[in-house]
């Protein structure tokens, strides 16, 4: 039983996958924040161009 417990706590196969998932989540969060900022700036520029045609 002790050997099984020791094996379970020393396996690191899933650790790499968890790290990649964490990095992917951080990248996705940065992309969403970037698109939100870019979308706001782009919307303002489009409004300026549209107002110049009036």
SULNORMO-V314431 format. One record per backbone hydrogen bond with DSSP energy under -1.0 kcal/mol. NH is the residue of the N-H (numbers start at 0). CO is the residue of the C=O. E is the energy in kcal/mol with one decimal. If there is no record, write none. Layout:
((NH/CO/E) (NH/CO/E))
This chain:
((4/0/-2.3) (5/1/-2.4) (6/2/-2.2) (7/3/-2.3) (8/4/-2.0) (9/5/-1.1) (10/6/-1.0) (17/13/-2.1) (18/14/-2.2) (19/15/-2.3) (20/16/-2.2) (21/17/-2.2) (22/18/-2.4) (23/19/-2.6) (24/20/-2.1) (25/21/-2.0) (26/22/-2.5) (27/23/-2.5) (28/24/-2.1) (29/25/-2.1) (30/26/-2.4) (31/27/-2.4) (32/28/-2.2) (33/29/-2.4) (34/30/-2.8) (35/31/-2.1) (36/32/-2.1) (37/33/-2.9) (38/34/-2.9) (39/35/-1.8) (40/36/-2.1) (41/37/-2.8) (42/38/-2.3) (43/39/-2.0) (44/40/-2.0) (45/41/-2.3) (46/42/-2.1) (47/43/-2.0) (48/44/-2.3) (49/45/-2.6) (50/46/-2.2) (51/47/-1.5))
